[in-house]
Amino acid sequence: MKRSAVEGAVVAIQEEKRQKEGAGSIVVTGKSSKMQVVRARTSDLEAPVMKLEGHKREILTMRFNPNGNYLASGGHDQELFVWNVYGNCQNLYRLKGHEKAVTELVWNESGTKLMSASADKTVAIWDTEKQVRLKKIKASREVVNCLSTSTKGDPLLAAGGDDATTRLWDTRAPKNSVQKYEGVFPVTGVAISHNNDQIFTADTSGIISVWESRKEDILFTLPGHTDIVTGIKISPDGSFLLSNSVDNTLRKWDVRAFVPGGDAARCVDVFQGHCHGDDVNLLRAAWHPSGDYVSCGSSAPPMHYIWNTSTKKAEYILPGHRAPINDVDFHPDGFIFGSCSTDRTIYLGELQES
């Protein structure tokens, strides 16, 4: 639901400077209160830009829940924070149990469970209504880097780690994995197809592999990146895969069964502008719910990039963070976006109507 506002209203805001590239600014502010003309509001955020603070160490991952009322985050302080998206973005509670950094978070389809991957070699399943851990799964012989859940059908959970293996569980009985996909290089990204028939894995070699989910067979690979792939994400309609890499490209792949030109023609778009730093953080990427935008963070400088998938132009290049932006996400309503950073902060902002 959109917040009503008068077009061109003059308001006073105290917040970090965030700007839209191109046709004017969405919010321009400074440490001192400064009067600015801003566009009509498009979200129910309390302000056009919200800054969330509370983590004591670097934040590596963040996700909006499916109904958009809550946001979860995690990182090197080993805790999961659950925040209100609206109002003053209050930190509602924290979930403790991991012994090392939380590397990636995902919600189940209903938003009642939160799954977390960790450097402590485990994956945890949390009941967010009761605020308790339901399961702790031994997920890897090494660090667990990435996590994905199914969006339809059986409730599946996939996780990949530094032991070069991706494992698949049915979350109704997660004691033992139902399938393993063994590679050669540490796994840095994983995604489950919408039909649950394929598992996508990315690794430090820069190659993305597409596995038949019920076997250990690779159906095809997606070569193109020339350095570590730091994250992958399936599109809202399940037709495309987004991948980010240390080679400073964000690539869009057609992963439908039949592609004109064959497997060599699967890379359909390349987005550029962002930059990975020497720290080689696993910078994740995100799809807008409509599929019309894609996004990822940058390390040097720490900017939040949002590209239009039709024009391939970076329509938003947003400053504010003071260290690498490790993860980004779009809210289910399509107007709110978020980013989290090594600087221990989370920013929420809003897109303008096109």
N, C-alpha and C positions, 0 to 999 in steps of 0.2 A: 504494500500500500504506500502511495506517495504522500509525502508531507506537503501540505498546501503552503504556497508562498506567493508573494507578489513578484512578478518578473522584474529583475533589476532592483530589488530592494536593497537598501543600504543597511549593513549590519556590522557590528563590532565583534571580532573573534580574536581569541588569544590561543595561538597554536603554532606548530612548526610550519614552515613554508612548503606548500605542495602546489604544483602547477600542472596544467595541461598544455602539451605542445600544440602549437597551431593557433586556433581561433580563440584566444583569450584564456584566462585562468579560471579554474574551478574554485579555488580558494587561494588567496595570497595573504599571508599574515606574518607577523613578526613577534618578537618577544614582548614588545610593547603593543598595546591595543592600537589598531590602525583601521580606519574606516575604509571599506572597500565595497565596490559593486559586485555582487555575485549573482549567478544564475538561479533560476527557480530550483528548489530542492526536489530531489527524485527519490529519496529514501526516508525512512523513519529513524535514522540515526539521530542522536541528540544534537550533533553538530556535523557539518560536512566532512570534518576530519576528527577522528577519535584516536587518542594515543593510550594504549594499555600498558601498564607497568606492574611488575610484581615478581617476575622471574629474577633469580639471583645470578644466573649464568646464561650462556648463549642459548637462544631459542632456535631449534632446528626444524620444527614442524608445526603446522596449524591446519585445522579443518572446521568449517561450518557444519553444523548438524543438518539433516535433511529438511527440517521445517524452518531452519534459519534463525531460531531463537537463541541458540547457544553456539559458542565457539570453544574448541579445545586446542590446547597448545602443549608442547613438551620440548625438552632439550637437555642440556648438560646438568641441570640441577636435579635430574632423575624423577621429577614429579610431573603429573598431568594437571594442568590448570583448566578448569571449565568456567567460562565467562558468560555473562549476559551480553548479547549483541546490542540491545537497546538500553535506553536510560543512560546511566553513567558507566555502563560496561563493567559492572561490578564483577569481581572474581567470586563466584558462588562457592566453590570448594576445590580442594586439591585431592588427587589420588596418588597414594604412595605405595611403593612395592618394588619398583625396579632398583637394581643395585648399580647401574651405570646409565649413561645417557639414553634418553628416549629419541629414537631416530626417525620414526614416522608414525602417524596416526591415521586411522580410518574409522568411520562410523558404519554400523550396519544400516540396512535400507530403512528400517523403522525409526532409527535414532535412539533406540533404547540401550544399545550396547556400543561401547567404544573399544577398539582394538589398538594396541600399541606394540611397536617393535623396539628392541633395545640392544645396546652394545653389550648387555649382560648375557647375550646368547638366547634370550627368551622372547616370546610373544605373550602378551597378557590380554585377556578379555574381561572388560569391566561392565558391571551393571550401573548405568548412570542414574537410574532412578533411586536405587538403594545405596549408591555410592560405595560399592564393594567390588573387589576382584572376584570373578567367577572361576577363571581358569588361568593357570600359568603353564605355558607350553615350551618345552625344550625344542627350540626351533632351528638351531644351527650349532656347529662345532666352534664357530667363531662369531664375530659381530653380526647381528641382524641389521641389514641396511634399509630394507624396503618391505612394503606391505600392500596388499590389495584384497578387496572383497568382491564377491559376485553381486550383481545388481538385480538378477532375476533367478528363478529356479532355486536349486539347492543352495543353502547358505555356506558358500565356500570361502576359504581364507588362504591366501598364498603369501609366502615370505621368502626372501632371498638374502644371502649373507656372504661373508668373506670366505666361506668354505666352498664357494663356487657352485653351491647347490640351492635350488628352489624347491620348497616343499608345499604341498597342498593338503588342506584339512577340510573336513566337514565339521563346522562349528557345533553341530548337535552332539558330536562324539569326537572331540579333538585330541584324545589321548595319543593316538597314533596317526601319522600322516597317511593319506590315501594314495599319494603319488609323490615321486621325487624326480626332478629334472636336473641331471648332473652335467655341469659344464666344465670349463677349464679355468676361467678367470672369476674373480670376485663379482658377485651379482650386486648391481647398484640400483636396479629398477625392476618392477614387476607389475603386470596388469592382467586381469582376467577378462576375456571377451564377454559380450553380452549374452551369448548363448551358452557360456561355460564350456565351450568345446575347444578353446584355445587358451594357452598361457603365453604371454609375452614376457621375455626377460631381456634385460640389458646388463652389460658388464663393463669392466675396465678396459677391454680391448676396443670398445667403440662399436661392437656389433650387437644388433638386436636379433634375438632368435624367437621364432614362433613355433611353439610346441603343440602337438595334439595332446589335449589335457588328459586323456585316459591312457596314454602311452608315453614312452620316453623318446618319441620320435620327433625330430625337428622337421616341420613342414616346409619352411623356407626361412631365409634370413634377410635382414634389412641392412645391407652395407651402405655406407655413405659418410658417417661420422669418422673423423680422423683422430679422435681422442676419447677419453672416458665419457660414457653416457652417465649423466648424473640423476636422471629421473625420466619416467615415461608415464603417460596417462591416456586412457582410451577416451574417445570423444563421446558426447552425450548420446549420439545415435548409434554408437558402436562401429561406425564405418572407418574411422581414422584413428591413428595413434600419434601422439605428440611426444617428441623426445628432445631433451636438452643435453648439451655436451660441453665439455671443456674446450672444444674447438670453436666455441663462441657462436654456434648456430643452434637454432630451435627449428626442428624439422617436423613436417606433417606428412604422415605416411598413409596411403590407401591400403587398408588391410582387409578389404572385401575379397571374396573368394576369387573373382575373376576381374583382372585389371587389364585394359587395353595396353598392349606393349609388354605384358608379362611382369615378372618380379622386378626387372630392371627399371620399370616405370612407376614403382610404388611411391617414391618420394615426390610429392606433388607441390610442396611449398617449402621454402627456407626463409626463416625470419632472423634478422641480424640487428645488432646494435648493442646488445648486452655483452658483458665481459666477465669471465671467470678470473679470480685472483690466483696468486701463488699457493694459497691455502688449499685449493682444489676441494672446496666444500661441495656436498651433493645438493646443488641448487635445483629445486623441483619446479615443475611447470603446471599450468592449470588451463582448463577449458571454461569458457563462459557457457552457461546452461543452454544458450541458443546455438552454440557453435560458431557464433559470429566473431568472437574475440578469443585470443590466446594470450597467455601471460607467463612471465617468469621474472625473477630478480637478477640483479647484477652485483658483482663484487667490487669492481674497480672501474668507475665509481659506483657506490651503492645506490642504484636507481631501480625503481619498479617499472617494468616495461609492459605495456598492453598494446598488442597489435590487432588491427582489423584483418580478418582472414581473407576478405575479398580483395582489399587493396595491398595487403602485406605491409602497410605503413604502420609505424609505431604511433598510435594516436595519443597515447598517454606515456609520458616519461616523468616519473614522480620521485622527487627527492624527499628527504626527511630522515631516513636512516643514516647512521654514521658508521656502519660496518656491513659486511656482506648480507644480502637478503637471501635467506636460505629456503624459504617456502612462501608460496602465494596461494590464494584461493578466491573463488567467486561465490558470493552468497546465492542461494537458490532463487531469490527474486530477480537476479540479473543486474541490479543497480548497485549493490554493495560489493566491494572487494577488500581483501586484507593481505597483509604481508608481515612476516616476522624475520627477525634479524639476530645476528651475532651481537648486536648492541643491546640485547635483552628487552627489546620493545616490540610491540605489535601496533601497526597502524591499520585503521579502517577508514575507507573513503567511499565516495559514491561516483558512479559514472553519470554523465549527462545524457539526456535523450538526443538521439541523432536526428 
